[in-house]
Amino acid sequence: MKLYKVKKSNIDNRGLYANKNIKNGTKIIQYKGKIITNRKSEEDPKFDNSKAIYLFNLNKKYDLDGDFKYNTARLINHSCNPNCEVSGTGLKLWIYAIRDIKKDEELSYDYGFSFDQDFKDYPCNCGSKKCVGYIVRSESRWRIKKAKKYLSYK
């Protein structure tokens, strides 16, 4: 029995949900795709940020393009309070539980987007208490909170 199932998501169109209770540390699903060079991901219009991109940086030389139907893990949505993380060695990536996950809970991880001038182009719909409204990696969310506080004084 698979640990996950595809269902309609409250975060985005579709998502992956726990098919049964999953223990912290469990390897859930491999993030599959095609290995490409960093140069290709920087130059190919397929990876333009104006559309959905399923791209992971593997190392200084290679990225993993996960934009393929056989990559079910691409359906895992971002959350500011995730229950999974992506980890791997070499050229393989896996999604692991970072806490116990209850049956029918949506699987999520932090997409790790950087805080830059276009952060407002990536609104977050996770609905968690920790959500800052944008898909920005956890280490940079303080910048959004600070900007909101600054703007509220104006």
C-alpha positions as CSV (number, residue, x, y, z in Angstrom):
1,M,0.0,0.0,0.0
2,K,1.3,3.4,-1.0
3,L,1.8,6.0,1.8
4,Y,0.0,8.7,-0.2
5,K,-2.9,9.4,-2.4
6,V,-3.8,12.2,-4.8
7,K,-6.7,14.4,-3.8
8,K,-8.1,17.9,-4.4
9,S,-6.1,20.3,-2.3
10,N,-7.1,23.4,-0.3
11,I,-3.6,24.8,-1.0
12,D,-3.6,24.3,-4.8
13,N,-5.4,22.3,-7.4
14,R,-4.2,18.9,-6.3
15,G,-2.0,17.5,-3.6
16,L,-0.7,14.4,-2.0
17,Y,-2.4,13.1,1.2
18,A,-1.3,10.5,3.7
19,N,-3.0,7.2,3.0
20,K,-2.3,6.1,6.6
21,N,-0.5,7.4,9.6
22,I,3.1,8.1,8.8
23,K,5.8,8.2,11.4
24,N,8.5,10.9,11.7
25,G,11.5,10.0,9.6
26,T,9.7,7.8,7.1
27,K,10.8,7.9,3.5
28,I,7.5,8.7,1.6
29,I,8.2,9.1,-2.1
30,Q,11.1,9.8,-4.5
31,Y,11.1,13.1,-6.4
32,K,11.8,11.8,-9.9
33,G,12.8,13.6,-13.1
34,K,15.5,14.3,-15.6
35,I,19.0,15.4,-14.7
36,I,19.9,18.6,-16.5
37,T,22.8,21.0,-16.3
38,N,22.5,24.2,-14.3
39,R,23.3,26.1,-17.5
40,K,20.2,24.5,-19.3
41,S,17.9,25.4,-16.4
42,E,19.2,29.0,-16.5
43,E,18.8,29.3,-20.3
44,D,15.8,27.2,-21.2
45,P,12.5,29.2,-21.3
46,K,10.8,26.1,-19.9
47,F,12.1,27.3,-16.5
48,D,10.8,30.8,-16.7
49,N,9.4,31.8,-13.3
50,S,6.2,33.0,-14.8
51,K,4.8,29.4,-14.8
52,A,4.9,26.3,-12.6
53,I,8.4,24.9,-12.3
54,Y,9.4,21.6,-10.7
55,L,13.1,22.1,-10.5
56,F,15.5,21.1,-7.7
57,N,19.2,22.1,-7.5
58,L,21.2,18.9,-6.9
59,N,24.7,20.4,-6.8
60,K,26.9,23.0,-8.4
61,K,26.6,21.3,-11.8
62,Y,23.2,19.7,-12.0
63,D,19.5,20.3,-11.4
64,L,16.6,17.9,-11.4
65,D,13.6,18.7,-13.7
66,G,10.6,17.1,-12.2
67,D,8.0,18.3,-14.7
68,F,6.8,14.9,-15.8
69,K,3.6,13.0,-15.1
70,Y,5.4,10.0,-13.7
71,N,6.8,12.3,-10.9
72,T,3.8,12.1,-8.5
73,A,5.9,13.9,-5.9
74,R,5.5,17.2,-7.9
75,L,2.0,17.4,-6.5
76,I,3.2,18.0,-3.0
77,N,2.4,21.6,-2.1
78,H,4.3,24.3,-0.2
79,S,3.5,25.1,3.4
80,C,5.0,27.5,5.9
81,N,4.4,24.8,8.5
82,P,5.5,21.7,6.6
83,N,5.3,18.0,7.6
84,C,7.9,16.8,5.1
85,E,11.3,17.8,3.8
86,V,13.3,17.0,0.7
87,S,16.6,15.2,1.2
88,G,19.0,13.2,-1.0
89,T,22.4,12.1,-1.8
90,G,24.0,12.0,-5.2
91,L,21.4,12.6,-7.9
92,K,18.4,11.1,-6.0
93,L,15.9,13.1,-3.9
94,W,13.4,11.7,-1.4
95,I,10.5,13.2,0.5
96,Y,10.7,12.4,4.2
97,A,8.3,13.0,7.1
98,I,9.7,15.5,9.6
99,R,7.0,14.8,12.1
100,D,4.2,12.3,12.6
101,I,1.6,12.7,9.9
102,K,-2.0,11.7,10.4
103,K,-4.0,9.7,7.8
104,D,-5.7,12.1,5.3
105,E,-3.4,15.0,6.2
106,E,-1.9,16.8,3.2
107,L,1.8,16.3,2.6
108,S,3.8,19.5,2.3
109,Y,7.3,20.9,2.4
110,D,8.9,24.4,2.3
111,Y,9.7,25.2,-1.3
112,G,12.6,27.3,-0.1
113,F,12.1,30.2,-2.5
114,S,14.5,33.1,-1.9
115,F,13.4,36.5,-0.7
116,D,14.0,38.9,-3.7
117,Q,12.2,41.7,-5.5
118,D,9.6,39.3,-7.0
119,F,8.5,37.5,-3.9
120,K,5.0,39.0,-4.2
121,D,4.6,37.0,-7.4
122,Y,4.4,33.8,-5.3
123,P,1.5,34.0,-2.9
124,C,1.1,31.3,-0.3
125,N,-2.2,29.6,0.3
126,C,-1.2,27.1,3.0
127,G,-3.4,28.7,5.7
128,S,-1.0,27.8,8.6
129,K,-0.7,30.1,11.6
130,K,3.0,30.6,10.5
131,C,2.1,31.7,7.0
132,V,3.4,35.1,5.9
133,G,1.4,35.1,2.7
134,Y,4.2,34.4,0.3
135,I,6.2,31.3,-0.7
136,V,9.5,32.3,0.9
137,R,12.0,30.0,2.7
138,S,11.7,29.9,6.5
139,E,15.0,31.7,7.0
140,S,13.8,34.7,5.1
141,R,10.2,35.1,6.4
142,W,11.3,37.6,9.0
143,R,12.0,40.0,6.2
144,I,8.4,39.9,5.0
145,K,7.1,40.4,8.6
146,K,9.5,43.4,9.0
147,A,8.3,44.9,5.7
148,K,4.6,44.5,6.6
149,K,5.3,46.1,10.0
150,Y,7.1,49.0,8.4
151,L,4.3,49.5,5.8
152,S,1.7,49.5,8.5
153,Y,3.4,52.6,10.2
154,K,3.2,54.6,7.0
